[in-house]
Each structure stands twice: as structure tokens, then as C-alpha cells.
Amino acid sequence: MGDDISIQKVYNNYEKGWNGRMKMGSLPEEQKKVTYPHPNKPGEMTSQNYLEYDDLAVAVLVRKCKNGQFQFGLIEQEAPAFIYDENDAKANKGYSGIFLEANSFALPNKNQIPENMEMWMEEQIDTTGMEMEGMAILDDSKTAVCQSFTNQNARFYVVGVKEENNPKMHWFPISTLESYLDMQRNGGKDNIHSSIQTLYPLEQLRNKYLEQIRALQPTEFKLDKQLPKLKLIRKKVTNPSYRFNIVEAEYLDGNQKNKVATYLTSKSNSANTILMTKDSDIMFLSPQQRSPYLETREIKTEVAGGLTEDKTYEKTAIAELSEEQGFYTESVKEFTGPLAATPLNSELTKAYIAQYEQGIEGKQKLDEQEKIGEKMPENFEQLKQNIKSDKLPLTTKYYIMLKSRDMEKEKQREHGERWKNYGMDE
């Protein structure tokens, strides 16, 4: 592709945007248009618009209470893209425009972290009215958040803070973490949702402190206090395009204050399909050049997926597996409920898993503007060990963590059954 790629600014006036959230990395810097050789039509050019956002440092907060109990904290984040709209066919009931998210902060420079990350993070935590006591890395590799729509990347940390009162923070016993993760994996509950941008570092948090968490008696998640609701006034498409639209929405926040938001919306929701062998030793991933990353020539290696567009989630999962990975099956199993990758766009993605032994190999049938390499068999254990790789986008990393936890639970069940066969309790 070389010098044939061109990037131009389309629109950079997002002053209204997400009111008051510039420092949180939720306000798009500008819209850009990338023009590049058509992947399937030699000699022709094609183009796609995308939004440029600041890169993020996502911090899961934990604290130790006076009674010695450890808690994890999530903050109320306005997500106007998820205010339920009965006139929008892709909108889901049970959403009121508020997500429970890990704290996120815009990094000062694109594609790099501050030289003294701990000092910088302490400064950011200070702005929330809390005091940092320490931090640790969960995944500090450059991870594409929503690689179809934006060039935003995130890095993930756990930060210990002193017990402080912040009205938008919600604190939950660490013993409820597994319950919360399972509930969100199934699509959340009415008005209780977190995006994969938060669920992935929470999975990493559980993995990092697994032994300490296991030593506690698991408890069921309960919301600590009522969440506010946003009310949609109006919304309009400002920049329609082939892949997604940019929407400007006016709404009332929890205090009945009028606000305006700019966000992304695609034509429909999407489905992902995770193809694995029966023994779970191999996961098949495909290299794909995403248009927001054309300039830097970054190839993302990911699972199959695509827009539903008048198909059910399940039918889309089956169709995308054949189109992108050339694998044909009539049977897929639900892996997650519908989840948002990020609060910044309205697309929900539901994931399915397919067993390699229950299908047949074939040829890819790519969409007109897709350029996806042939699927590659990846050793799953190595994927787990090397998950901190900028070749894997956020959703694929999240699925690896979930599958790893499923396999962990299956081993525990098998262990318990072996003891029962001997007529003994574990």
C-alpha cells in the first residue's frame, strides 16, 4: 500500500461532545478520513471515516476498608449512546445511559505512556478527590479498544486508594467480583452494565489476585446504591458513512441538566465467533488490517465477527465464521450475552463459540471492502501467557480470559468428581 494511503481531517469541531469529560478521553479529537487501495479491486481506491480519540489508561480502583475488607470500585459514567430509544431498532431495553466503569484517564501522548507512570497516575487520581496508595500493571500493552471505528488504544492498571467518599463511585466487596463478572458476561441487568473496556481489566484483576480472592467466601453481587438515569431529548445523524454514522444527541443527565453528546453508531449490532478445537488446545484467529490503523500498518489478529444486518446474532455468528475464516458449521454455542466494547459507541456484540470438529473447511467469502488473512491455529495456552500483545484487540483478549476461566472451572469440577468416585468429599 505504501504511499497510496492518505489521511485527512474531515471535521474537528467537537466542542459540545461529552460535556466535562475531556480529561477522561471520551471526547473525540477529530474525525479523519483514510483513503487506501481497494483490497479486492486492483487499481481502485476506497475510503473510510473514523474518529480519533486520546489513548487511555484504565484504572480499576481497590481499597481496604476500616474493617479490613477489600473492595473494588466502579464509577458512574454517562453513556448517551446507550439511552434506550424505542424508535431505534438496535437499541436494547434495560439501558438508561449510565455504565459502571473502571476509571479512565486520557494519556498525554498517542501510542506511549508517561516516563514515570506511577507519578502520572497519582496526579490523575488526585483529580477524582481520592488519594493513591499504590498501583500495579494488569496489561500495559497497547490494546485497540474498538478497532473498526477509532484509533483509540488502552492500557490497564489496578490502583489502590484510601477510603474516600466520591458520590459517583460505587464500592463492592471483592468477594462479589466473580458474581459481577458472571452477571455482566450474560449481558448485565436492567440499568447495571459495564463495557468490555472495564470487564477485561476486572478479569485480569481476578486472575492476578486469584488465591487471595479464593480464600474469601464468595458472595452474590448487590448494587450498593441506586443509579441515575439519562433521558433522551433528541438525536440526529451528523455524518453518515458506509461503515458507521456519527450521532449528536441531546439529553438530560441525572440532575436534569441539559447536555449534548457526540458518539458513534454502526448500522446494526454485531456477533463474534470463537473457533476452537474440542480439547480447547487451539483457537483460530485471523490477521486483519483495520482502516484506523492503516497509517501505522498495524495488523490486528482477532476472532471472526461482523454486523448482524437483519440477521439474528446466532445466524450472523455462523455466517461471519464462514465468510472470514472459511469454516462452515450449523452449530454454535452462546458464549456471552450482548456487551458493549466501550461506552463511546452504541454497538452491542454477542459472542458464540464453535467447535472445530463439528464443521468443514472451505474458502473465505469476504465482503467487498474486507482484507482478512487466512485463519491461523494458535496454541491457547500460549495465547493466555502472551495476552499482553498489541496484536490482539480488546474483545479478543476478553474472550481469551473468559475461556481460560471456563477451563479453570471445568478442571475444578473434574477434580471434585474424582474424589466423589472414591466415596469421599473433596
LINURVEN-V702090 format. One record per helix or strand. SS is the DSSP state (H for helix, E for strand). FROM is the first residue (numbers start at 1). TO is the last residue. If there is no record, write none. Layout:
ss = [SS | SS]
from = [FROM | FROM]
to = [TO | TO]
//
This chain:
ss = [H | E | H | E | E | E | E | E | E | H | E | E | E | E | H | E | E | H | H | E | E | E | E | E | H | E | E | H | E | E | E | E | E | H | E | E | E | H | H]
from = [2 | 6 | 22 | 30 | 45 | 56 | 70 | 96 | 103 | 117 | 132 | 150 | 153 | 169 | 174 | 189 | 192 | 196 | 210 | 231 | 244 | 258 | 270 | 282 | 291 | 299 | 304 | 313 | 327 | 333 | 339 | 345 | 348 | 356 | 360 | 372 | 376 | 380 | 394]
to = [4 | 11 | 24 | 37 | 52 | 64 | 83 | 101 | 106 | 126 | 144 | 150 | 161 | 173 | 185 | 189 | 192 | 208 | 214 | 239 | 252 | 266 | 276 | 289 | 293 | 302 | 307 | 325 | 328 | 334 | 340 | 345 | 355 | 358 | 361 | 372 | 379 | 385 | 421]
//
